[in-house]
Every structure is written in C-alpha cells, then in structure tokens.
C-alpha cells in the first residue's frame, strides 16, 4: 500500500488521489497536484548554448551555423552577433532582434555565448 501525504492545509491524514492527478482532503476540501515536486522542478528551467554555457536574459550570443529563414528567405550567417537576447519557453527558446533581419526566434543549440 502506498502512503499518501497529509493535507498541507489542515494536516489530515485522510487524503486521497482523484482521477485527475490531484490529492484531495475530504476534511477541508483542499486540492493540490500529485506532482508538486516535479512541477517545482519544471518551473526552474535552465537554458544552455551549444557549448553547454548557461544563458540568461540580456546575454550576447553568436550564431554558430548558417540558418535559413522561413517565409521571407535569406540566411543568417555563421558568426552573426546577437545582443540582448530574451529567453522563452518553446521549441525556439531565444527571442532577439538581428540587424538586417528584425525580430526572430532562435534555438539555443545554434548559438554560443560571447
């Protein structure tokens, strides 16, 4: 038998797991996610460049590979410097502005921190 955690609100040991991935306390009706620890770990996301260096908002990076642009065409050349990046969640995890191209999103695996 698995041991369920006590209610963080009232301390009751009568908690149960419902079918939607939450623990429920029948005494105070408090609900909290089963994966509370995993959710906290996900909230602390770390972005790394192609060399494994830690990236942060405002860093400057250099493109390490020629990148073809979808839509308007053109190529962002290897060695292009990008200043003041902004990190976001998603497949393309860097938002930036590149001179001559404008605003775009890049993947962190194609840049190196300066």
N, C-alpha and C positions, 0 to 999 in steps of 0.2 A: 504494500500500500504506500502511495506517495504522501508526503507531508505537505500540506498546503500552508502558505504563510498566514500569519494572523493579520487581521484588518489593520492597516496603518492609521485609520481614523479613530476607531474605538478600542482596538486590541482584542476583539472577539476571535476565538479560535474556530468558530463555526462557518468559516468561509468555504465557498465552493467555486468551481470553474464553470462558467456558462459556455455555450457552444460558439460564441463569437470572439473568443480569445481574451476574455476578461475574467478577473476574480470578482466575486460579489460577496458582500457581507449581508446576511439576512437580518441582522440586528439594527444596523444604521443605514442600510441601503447604499453604502459606498461601493463604487466600482473602480477598478484600476487594471491596467493591462498586465497580462501574464508575462510578457516580455519587457518588463520595465527596465531591467538591466541592459538588455540588448538595445532598447530604444535610446537609453542614455549614451551608449557607446556609438550609435549611429549619429547622434547629434554632434559628436566631436569628429568631424571629417577632416582628414589631412590630405592636402594636395601636394604632389611631388612632380618635379620635372623629369625629363628623360634620363638625367644622371642621378636621380634619387634625392636631389636637394629639396628642402621644404620650401613651398611657395606661400606667399602671403599677399593680401591686397596691397596694391601700390608698388609691388616689385617691378623691376625691368627685366625683360627676357629677350632672348634671341631665338629666331626660328632656325631649326637645325635641318630642315628638309624643304625643298620646293613644294609648295602647297597650291594645287589647282583650285580655283574658286568656282563654286557652282553658280549658275544664273548668269551673272554679268561677264563671266570669263575672266581671263587674266591669271597671273601666277604671283603668289607671294614668294619671293626668292629666299633661298637659304642665306642666313646672315642678317636678315631684316631685324632691326631692333624695335622692340615694342616697349613703351614706357607706361607706367601706371596701370597695371592690369587689375581686373576685378574678378575674384573667384566666385563661381556659382555652381550649384548642383546641376547635374545633367551630363549628357554624353560629351558635349563640348563645354568644358568646365572653366574656360577663361573668356571673359568679355573684355574687349580692348578696342582702341582706335589705332589704325595703322595709316600713316601718312600716304596719300595717294589712293587709298582703298576705302577709308572710312571705318565705321563701326563693324565689328565682326566677332565671331566666336572661334576660339581655337581649342584644340585638345592639348592637355598638359604634356602628353607624351611626345609632342613635336616641338617643344621649346626647351631651352636651357637657361637657367637663371644667370644673370650677369653678376 
